[in-house]
């Protein structure tokens, strides 16, 4: 029986052209993070399972985490997210760090879930976290950073919407405004988190089923459904609008508008699935009709560091996956034109492999990326390979070229062929490279 050529379900093979595109995304992420002063960190892909049991949420741990017992009898998980890990790392050096701590990472993550558009079992995710700022200035900075990333890949603000909410506002609505108990509140939060993935009639029926007969009689379910339609925080009932959480959101939205973020929206249905969020939450939604979905998000999670037996640290952060970013670029037709793997493709004329090494090394020493085709195929086949790799220049090197120290260079885009010294070839190619950046 022949082995399958397919990768593990929900994972991807990255051929060189795929890897170049992934690196483009990673480089954009890192460049913007560094603009805001964030430093890169990393950590093991394996963590004790208890790290996720503590705060990630039942669905993540029970249904989506890859777990196993190692040879020492320890229960281990392949990390499904990075937030518990970075919290552990900060807790470990809490007294030594200089605050505010601004860190980012681009880890490989695994979740056992049904593969679908925008969601695979294996993915990479940018994680951006700031520790030590207890005001909405942290959330403001993170949203500015996220917006800057979107702008850096060629997006305009009509293409995406940044939606914001506050977990304390939700908690107040459930406990004080609707008079729900803790179990009802937890179940309702999970239901609202799935709201936009359900038929509205099914969602309304699910809401109704969570309330007691007496709560339904007082119109609690209708009050909630009407609240969820509120798209302007200033239109909330006065009792809710005057809450500290609402005032924080109003201030945050004002700060973002002052920063020219014109695509900010209040969304009371925004929950974020993780249990550790304690304050402002936000998500960035793709507005394209074929990919109208949440791409990434985050928020405030002040209590997570304290789980490690140290004093809590005010914290906010977000995660941005490579799969949803790629879908966004594809949907809006803003995929970048990627650099080819080399500046020039060297084709040998005759048996000059050994003699050609000196000039090839000289070209590389002067900064050119050179692919040498030593396959002895016909020249047209070698040129076809260069063209397939989108390499613009072919270099023809034979006995005469080596003796004269004059290399034939052909522009495969324009068909122009000239003869120049290695130094002049380097200058020509670098000039062209600079004009196309």
URSUL-V961202 format. One record per residue. N is the residue number from 1. PSI is psi in degrees with one decimal (NA if undefined). OMEGA is omega in degrees with one decimal (NA if undefined). Layout:
N_PSI_OMEGA / N_PSI_OMEGA
//
This chain:
1_127.1_-179.0 / 2_142.0_176.5 / 3_148.1_179.2 / 4_145.1_175.7 / 5_0.1_-176.9 / 6_146.1_175.6 / 7_169.4_175.7 / 8_140.8_-176.5 / 9_129.6_179.2 / 10_2.7_176.4 / 11_169.7_-175.5 / 12_144.7_164.5 / 13_142.5_177.4 / 14_98.4_172.8 / 15_164.7_-173.9 / 16_-41.1_-179.8 / 17_-33.5_176.3 / 18_-39.9_-178.7 / 19_-36.7_177.9 / 20_-39.2_178.2 / 21_-42.1_177.6 / 22_-42.3_179.3 / 23_-35.4_176.0 / 24_-47.3_179.3 / 25_-47.7_-179.9 / 26_-42.5_-178.7 / 27_-39.4_176.9 / 28_-44.6_178.4 / 29_-51.4_-175.5 / 30_-41.3_-179.1 / 31_-45.5_-177.8 / 32_-41.2_178.1 / 33_-41.9_-179.6 / 34_-30.4_176.7 / 35_-30.6_-179.1 / 36_5.9_176.4 / 37_19.8_179.8 / 38_142.9_-178.1 / 39_145.6_-176.6 / 40_142.0_174.5 / 41_171.7_174.7 / 42_172.1_-176.9 / 43_169.0_179.9 / 44_149.5_177.8 / 45_-17.0_177.9 / 46_139.6_177.0 / 47_156.6_172.5 / 48_138.1_-177.7 / 49_-33.5_-176.7 / 50_-23.9_179.2 / 51_-36.6_-178.3 / 52_-30.2_176.2 / 53_-34.4_-175.2 / 54_-40.1_-171.5 / 55_-5.7_-172.8 / 56_-27.4_-176.3 / 57_146.4_-174.1 / 58_-41.2_-177.6 / 59_-43.1_180.0 / 60_-47.1_-174.6 / 61_-49.1_-172.1 / 62_-28.8_-172.5 / 63_-23.6_-169.2 / 64_-5.8_-175.2 / 65_132.9_173.5 / 66_115.1_-177.7 / 67_153.8_175.0 / 68_169.1_176.4 / 69_125.0_-178.4 / 70_-179.3_-173.9 / 71_-12.6_175.5 / 72_6.3_179.0 / 73_11.2_-180.0 / 74_139.7_176.4 / 75_121.2_-171.1 / 76_149.6_176.4 / 77_141.9_166.1 / 78_127.6_-169.4 / 79_126.5_174.8 / 80_-14.8_179.0 / 81_172.2_-173.7 / 82_-16.8_-172.7 / 83_-46.8_176.9 / 84_-35.6_-179.8 / 85_-48.0_-178.7 / 86_-31.7_175.9 / 87_-40.7_176.8 / 88_-43.5_-177.8 / 89_-41.2_178.5 / 90_-41.1_178.4 / 91_-36.4_-177.9 / 92_-29.3_-178.6 / 93_33.0_-172.8 / 94_-42.9_-175.5 / 95_-15.9_-174.4 / 96_-17.9_-172.4 / 97_152.1_177.2 / 98_116.2_-174.1 / 99_152.1_-2.8 / 100_142.5_176.0 / 101_125.2_177.3 / 102_110.0_-176.4 / 103_152.1_171.0 / 104_158.1_176.1 / 105_160.9_176.8 / 106_73.4_-174.7 / 107_159.7_170.9 / 108_127.1_-176.1 / 109_153.8_179.9 / 110_133.2_171.8 / 111_134.9_179.3 / 112_95.4_179.0 / 113_172.1_-177.6 / 114_118.1_-179.5 / 115_136.3_178.6 / 116_175.9_-179.4 / 117_127.6_178.7 / 118_-2.5_-175.7 / 119_109.6_178.1 / 120_171.5_179.1 / 121_-34.9_175.9 / 122_134.0_173.7 / 123_168.9_173.2 / 124_148.7_-175.2 / 125_130.1_169.7 / 126_127.9_175.1 / 127_126.6_-179.2 / 128_123.4_-176.3 / 129_143.0_175.3 / 130_127.6_-177.0 / 131_132.1_172.4 / 132_8.4_176.2 / 133_117.7_-173.9 / 134_10.5_178.2 / 135_172.9_179.5 / 136_-0.3_174.1 / 137_-30.6_178.0 / 138_-49.1_179.6 / 139_-38.7_178.2 / 140_-47.2_-179.6 / 141_-42.7_-178.4 / 142_-40.0_179.3 / 143_-38.1_174.3 / 144_-42.6_-179.8 / 145_-45.8_179.3 / 146_-43.0_178.9 / 147_-39.6_179.5 / 148_-37.9_176.8 / 149_-46.2_179.9 / 150_-41.3_178.6 / 151_-35.0_-175.3 / 152_-24.2_179.2 / 153_10.3_174.7 / 154_9.3_179.8 / 155_150.6_167.4 / 156_164.7_-170.0 / 157_-10.4_172.9 / 158_-17.7_-175.0 / 159_-18.1_-175.6 / 160_156.2_178.3 / 161_137.0_177.2 / 162_111.3_-176.7 / 163_139.4_-177.2 / 164_152.6_176.0 / 165_-176.4_-178.4 / 166_125.7_-177.4 / 167_-33.2_178.4 / 168_-31.7_174.8 / 169_-44.1_177.3 / 170_-45.5_-179.9 / 171_-41.7_179.8 / 172_-39.4_178.4 / 173_-43.8_-175.9 / 174_-44.7_-174.3 / 175_-41.6_-173.8 / 176_-43.3_-174.6 / 177_-40.4_-178.5 / 178_-10.4_177.9 / 179_44.1_178.0 / 180_150.8_175.7 / 181_177.1_-173.8 / 182_-41.0_-179.6 / 183_-44.8_178.1 / 184_-42.1_-178.1 / 185_-43.3_-179.8 / 186_-46.5_-179.2 / 187_-39.2_-179.2 / 188_-39.0_177.6 / 189_-42.2_178.4 / 190_-38.6_179.5 / 191_-44.7_179.9 / 192_-34.4_178.5 / 193_-27.8_179.9 / 194_4.5_-171.0 / 195_-47.7_-173.6 / 196_-3.1_175.9 / 197_3.2_-174.8 / 198_157.5_167.5 / 199_137.4_-174.6 / 200_-36.7_178.8 / 201_-40.6_177.8 / 202_-39.2_178.5 / 203_-47.4_-179.7 / 204_-39.1_178.5 / 205_-38.6_178.1 / 206_-39.6_176.5 / 207_-47.7_-178.3 / 208_-38.8_-177.2 / 209_-22.4_-178.8 / 210_-19.2_-178.5 / 211_150.9_174.8 / 212_161.7_178.0 / 213_-41.5_-178.6 / 214_-35.4_177.1 / 215_-38.2_178.2 / 216_-37.4_-179.6 / 217_-33.0_179.4 / 218_3.9_175.6 / 219_22.2_-176.7 / 220_-42.4_-177.9 / 221_-38.3_177.3 / 222_-39.6_178.3 / 223_-43.2_-179.4 / 224_-47.8_-177.7 / 225_-37.6_177.3 / 226_-39.4_178.1 / 227_-40.8_-176.4 / 228_-15.6_178.4 / 229_-5.1_-177.9 / 230_118.9_-179.3 / 231_4.9_176.3 / 232_119.7_-175.4 / 233_-25.4_179.0 / 234_-11.9_178.8 / 235_3.6_175.1 / 236_154.4_172.8 / 237_145.8_-174.7 / 238_-37.5_-178.3 / 239_-31.7_179.2 / 240_-36.8_-178.1 / 241_-29.3_-177.3 / 242_-1.4_178.4 / 243_149.1_177.1 / 244_-38.6_-179.6 / 245_-42.0_178.8 / 246_-41.0_179.2 / 247_-37.1_175.3 / 248_-43.6_179.7 / 249_-42.3_178.4 / 250_-42.8_177.8 / 251_-43.0_-179.2 / 252_-46.8_179.3 / 253_-40.2_177.1 / 254_-43.5_178.3 / 255_-42.7_-179.0 / 256_-40.2_177.7 / 257_-37.4_176.0 / 258_-26.0_178.7 / 259_13.7_176.1 / 260_24.6_172.2 / 261_98.2_-172.3 / 262_-5.7_-174.1 / 263_36.2_179.3 / 264_142.1_-178.3 / 265_141.4_173.9 / 266_132.1_-178.3 / 267_102.4_-176.6 / 268_-16.0_179.3 / 269_-5.6_-177.5 / 270_116.1_-175.2 / 271_-41.2_-164.7 / 272_129.7_-170.3 / 273_-20.4_-175.9 / 274_146.0_-176.5 / 275_-12.2_-170.6 / 276_-6.4_-179.1 / 277_138.4_-174.2 / 278_-10.7_-175.5 / 279_-129.0_179.1 / 280_136.4_171.3 / 281_150.6_178.6 / 282_153.7_175.9 / 283_148.6_176.9 / 284_122.0_-176.0 / 285_137.0_174.3 / 286_128.6_-178.8 / 287_-3.5_-179.1 / 288_132.2_-176.9 / 289_-24.8_179.6 / 290_-6.0_-178.9 / 291_38.7_-174.0 / 292_90.8_-173.5 / 293_167.4_174.0 / 294_131.8_178.8 / 295_-43.1_-179.0 / 296_168.3_179.6 / 297_-173.5_-179.2 / 298_-152.6_-178.9 / 299_-162.9_-177.6 / 300_135.8_177.7 / 301_74.8_-171.5 / 302_-20.6_-171.0 / 303_-6.5_-168.6 / 304_-40.8_179.6 / 305_-35.5_-178.7 / 306_-17.4_178.4 / 307_-15.5_-177.2 / 308_18.9_173.7 / 309_17.0_176.3 / 310_170.2_177.6 / 311_139.3_179.1 / 312_154.9_177.2 / 313_130.6_176.5 / 314_130.5_-171.0 / 315_144.0_171.7 / 316_151.3_-179.5 / 317_174.6_175.1 / 318_163.2_176.9 / 319_139.3_-178.0 / 320_116.5_-175.1 / 321_150.8_-179.3 / 322_-27.0_-177.8 / 323_-48.4_-179.7 / 324_-33.5_176.7 / 325_-43.1_178.9 / 326_-43.7_177.4 / 327_-39.8_179.7 / 328_-47.8_-179.7 / 329_-39.1_179.9 / 330_-45.6_-176.5 / 331_-38.2_-176.6 / 332_7.2_177.9 / 333_44.8_177.2 / 334_29.4_173.7 / 335_138.9_-177.6 / 336_156.0_168.5 / 337_111.7_-172.8 / 338_150.5_177.1 / 339_141.8_175.5 / 340_166.4_-176.6 / 341_-13.0_-178.7 / 342_161.4_176.8 / 343_-33.6_-175.8 / 344_156.1_-178.2 / 345_113.1_-175.9 / 346_127.6_-179.8 / 347_124.1_-177.1 / 348_135.9_176.5 / 349_106.1_-177.8 / 350_-171.4_-175.2 / 351_75.5_-176.1 / 352_21.9_-175.9 / 353_-49.9_-176.9 / 354_-45.1_-177.6 / 355_-28.7_-176.3 / 356_-14.2_-174.3 / 357_-35.7_-177.1 / 358_-46.4_-179.1 / 359_-35.2_177.4 / 360_-42.0_178.5 / 361_-38.0_178.5 / 362_-41.7_178.3 / 363_-42.0_179.3 / 364_-38.9_178.4 / 365_-28.9_179.3 / 366_5.2_170.0 / 367_6.2_178.3 / 368_143.9_172.8 / 369_117.6_-172.8 / 370_128.1_169.8 / 371_128.2_176.6 / 372_123.3_175.4 / 373_105.1_179.8 / 374_28.9_-174.3 / 375_-12.0_-177.8 / 376_17.2_175.7 / 377_168.1_176.6 / 378_151.9_-174.6 / 379_-39.6_-178.7 / 380_-32.3_177.4 / 381_-39.3_179.2 / 382_-40.1_177.2 / 383_-38.6_177.8 / 384_-40.2_178.0 / 385_-42.2_178.6 / 386_-42.6_-179.7 / 387_-41.1_178.7 / 388_-30.7_178.1 / 389_4.2_179.9 / 390_33.2_175.3 / 391_125.0_-171.1 / 392_-33.9_-171.1 / 393_136.8_171.1 / 394_136.9_177.3 / 395_126.3_-179.4 / 396_120.4_-173.9 / 397_114.3_176.0 / 398_-171.5_-178.8 / 399_-46.9_-177.3 / 400_-43.0_-178.7 / 401_-39.1_-179.0 / 402_-39.9_179.6 / 403_-43.5_-177.0 / 404_-11.2_-174.4 / 405_37.8_178.1 / 406_115.1_-174.6 / 407_136.1_175.2 / 408_125.0_177.8 / 409_130.3_-179.8 / 410_128.7_174.5 / 411_106.6_-174.9 / 412_-15.7_177.1 / 413_-39.6_-175.0 / 414_-10.6_178.5 / 415_4.6_-177.3 / 416_136.9_-177.3 / 417_131.3_-178.8 / 418_171.6_179.0 / 419_125.8_-176.3 / 420_162.8_172.1 / 421_159.3_177.2 / 422_-39.3_-179.1 / 423_-41.5_179.7 / 424_-35.9_177.4 / 425_-43.4_178.4 / 426_-43.8_-179.2 / 427_-44.4_-179.5 / 428_-46.9_-176.3 / 429_-40.2_179.2 / 430_-37.0_176.8 / 431_-45.5_179.0 / 432_-40.1_179.0 / 433_-43.2_-178.8 / 434_-37.7_-179.3 / 435_-22.5_-175.5 / 436_5.9_178.3 / 437_NA_NA
//
